[in-house]
Amino acid sequence: MLKSIFTTAFFVSASLWLSAQNYTFSPGNEVFGVLEMDMYTEHYMYIGHDSPDSARITWRVIENTCPEGWDIQACDYQHCYTGLPNDGDMNPVPPGGQGYLRMIVNPFLIAGTGMLHLLIFPTGQPLNYVDAYYYFNTTALSTAQSANDESSLIVLANEIVYTGPILGPIQLYSLGGEMIQQEMMQQPSVRMNLDGLAAGIYMLRLPSGACHKFTKLH
């Protein structure tokens, strides 16, 4: 009798474990979002399930590398939250239906990159999780402005735009100190094309001698 109960409990537990691994994600369990510099954009991750019954799905944030100052508002299946809580329980998702996570993000002119790492699991079964990720970068990779000389720097995904009164070379370096590219600034504004630049971390030396570090994702 005890063996029968144990066996039944084992198979029930195994079936619950399998249900956690049978989620389907659209467009995938990794979402890559490009953020406009001063407006909200929405980024969806849809979660399907193959259970014949309604699914109860919980999500939990375990890592958040987004810059301080970004505003992130989270919504899931039939809930919206104030800000980004540590976790949330979706309403039951009917058979054939899809749950979802929606992140509404405004970087408020703070350029940069960020990542949210979440665990998705059946409610009450946190060990039966699936990893999910949101990766964000702003349309400008970084920005800088100096009140002293009225210069400004905007690093976009495919070009650098620099404006300032000091003329001279703008030089792009690897972190190892190798100069990769140079543009001579002969007028108050110059653009440097980054289309052929590989993903990585770089240093930009401005005509004033100031250096600026930025990260190119793609």
C-alpha positions in Angstrom: 0.0 0.0 0.0 2.8 2.4 1.0 4.7 1.5 -2.2 1.6 2.2 -4.3 1.2 5.6 -2.7 4.8 6.4 -3.2 4.7 5.3 -6.8 1.6 7.4 -7.5 3.2 10.5 -5.8 6.3 10.0 -7.9 4.5 9.9 -11.2 2.4 12.9 -10.2 5.6 14.8 -9.3 7.2 13.7 -12.6 4.2 14.9 -14.6 4.3 18.3 -12.9 8.0 18.5 -13.7 7.4 17.7 -17.3 4.6 20.3 -17.5 7.1 23.0 -16.5 9.4 21.9 -19.3 6.7 21.9 -22.0 6.1 25.7 -22.1 6.4 27.2 -25.6 7.7 30.8 -25.9 7.0 33.3 -28.7 9.0 34.9 -30.1 11.3 32.9 -27.7 12.4 32.8 -24.2 14.9 35.6 -25.1 13.4 38.9 -26.1 15.6 41.6 -27.5 14.2 45.1 -27.2 15.4 48.4 -28.6 14.3 51.3 -26.4 13.5 54.8 -27.6 15.4 57.4 -25.6 12.4 59.3 -24.1 9.3 57.3 -24.6 7.7 54.0 -23.5 7.9 50.9 -25.7 6.3 47.5 -25.0 8.1 44.2 -25.2 6.1 40.9 -25.1 7.0 37.3 -24.3 4.1 34.9 -24.9 4.0 31.6 -23.0 1.9 28.7 -24.2 1.3 25.3 -22.5 0.2 21.9 -23.6 -1.8 21.0 -20.5 -5.4 19.8 -21.0 -6.3 21.9 -17.9 -5.8 25.6 -17.2 -2.2 26.4 -16.3 -1.2 28.6 -13.4 2.1 30.2 -14.2 4.4 32.2 -11.9 7.4 34.4 -12.9 10.2 35.7 -10.7 13.0 38.2 -11.4 16.4 36.9 -10.2 18.7 39.4 -11.9 18.2 43.0 -13.2 21.1 44.9 -14.7 19.1 47.8 -16.2 20.5 51.2 -15.4 19.1 53.1 -12.4 16.6 55.7 -13.7 14.9 53.5 -16.3 11.2 53.1 -15.6 10.0 49.5 -16.1 6.3 48.6 -15.7 5.4 44.9 -15.8 2.2 43.2 -16.9 1.3 39.6 -17.2 -1.8 37.6 -18.1 -4.7 39.8 -16.9 -2.5 41.8 -14.4 -0.6 45.0 -14.5 1.7 46.0 -11.6 3.2 49.2 -10.3 6.8 49.1 -11.4 8.6 45.8 -11.6 7.9 43.5 -8.6 10.1 40.6 -7.7 7.5 38.1 -8.9 3.9 37.7 -10.1 1.3 35.0 -10.5 -0.7 35.0 -13.7 -4.4 34.3 -13.8 -5.1 30.7 -14.9 -4.4 30.3 -18.6 -7.1 28.2 -20.3 -6.2 25.2 -22.5 -5.0 26.4 -25.9 -4.4 29.9 -24.5 -1.2 31.8 -24.0 0.1 33.6 -20.9 2.4 36.5 -21.5 4.8 38.9 -19.9 4.9 42.5 -21.1 7.6 44.9 -20.1 6.9 48.6 -20.7 10.1 50.5 -20.6 11.2 54.2 -20.8 14.9 54.9 -20.3 14.2 58.7 -19.8 17.2 59.7 -21.9 19.6 57.4 -20.0 21.5 55.6 -22.7 22.8 52.1 -22.0 22.0 48.4 -22.0 20.2 46.1 -19.5 19.1 42.6 -18.9 16.2 41.0 -16.9 16.7 37.3 -16.0 13.5 35.6 -15.0 12.4 32.1 -13.9 9.0 30.8 -15.3 7.5 27.9 -13.4 4.1 26.3 -12.4 2.7 28.2 -9.4 3.9 26.6 -6.2 6.7 24.6 -8.0 9.7 27.0 -8.1 12.2 24.2 -8.7 10.5 23.3 -12.0 11.6 26.6 -13.7 12.5 27.6 -17.2 14.9 30.5 -17.7 13.7 33.6 -19.6 15.5 36.8 -20.5 14.8 40.3 -21.7 17.8 42.2 -23.3 17.4 45.9 -23.8 19.5 48.6 -25.4 18.7 52.2 -26.2 18.7 53.7 -29.7 21.7 55.7 -28.4 24.3 53.5 -26.8 25.6 56.4 -24.7 25.3 60.2 -24.5 27.5 62.8 -22.9 27.3 66.6 -22.8 29.7 69.2 -21.4 28.4 72.5 -20.1 31.9 74.0 -20.1 32.6 73.8 -23.9 29.0 73.1 -25.1 30.1 69.8 -26.7 27.9 66.8 -27.0 28.4 63.1 -27.9 25.8 60.6 -29.0 26.8 57.0 -29.7 24.2 55.2 -31.8 24.1 51.6 -32.9 25.7 52.5 -36.3 27.4 55.8 -35.9 28.9 58.4 -33.5 27.8 62.0 -33.7 30.0 64.6 -32.0 29.5 68.3 -31.8 31.9 70.7 -30.2 34.1 73.8 -30.6 37.5 72.0 -30.3 38.6 70.7 -33.7 41.0 67.7 -34.1 41.0 63.9 -34.4 38.3 61.6 -32.9 39.9 58.3 -32.3 38.3 54.9 -31.6 40.3 52.4 -29.5 39.9 48.8 -28.4 40.3 48.2 -24.6 43.7 46.8 -25.4 44.8 50.2 -26.6 44.8 49.6 -30.4 43.5 52.5 -32.5 40.7 51.1 -34.8 39.4 54.1 -36.5 40.0 57.9 -36.7 38.0 60.8 -38.1 39.5 64.3 -38.4 37.1 66.9 -37.1 37.5 70.0 -39.3 34.1 71.6 -38.5 31.9 71.8 -35.4 30.1 68.5 -36.1 31.4 65.1 -37.2 30.0 61.6 -37.7 31.9 58.3 -37.4 30.3 55.3 -39.1 30.3 52.1 -36.9 28.6 49.7 -39.4 31.6 47.4 -39.6 32.5 47.5 -35.9 32.2 44.1 -34.1 30.3 43.9 -30.8 32.4 44.8 -27.8 33.6 47.5 -25.4 35.5 50.5 -26.9 37.1 53.8 -25.9 36.5 57.0 -27.8 39.1 59.8 -27.5 37.7 63.2 -28.3 39.6 66.3 -29.6 39.6 67.8 -26.1 41.5 64.7 -24.9 38.6 63.3 -22.9 37.9 59.6 -23.2 34.5 57.9 -23.3 33.8 54.2 -23.0 30.8 52.5 -24.6 29.5 49.1 -25.4 28.4 47.9 -28.9 26.0 44.9 -28.7 25.7 43.9 -32.3 
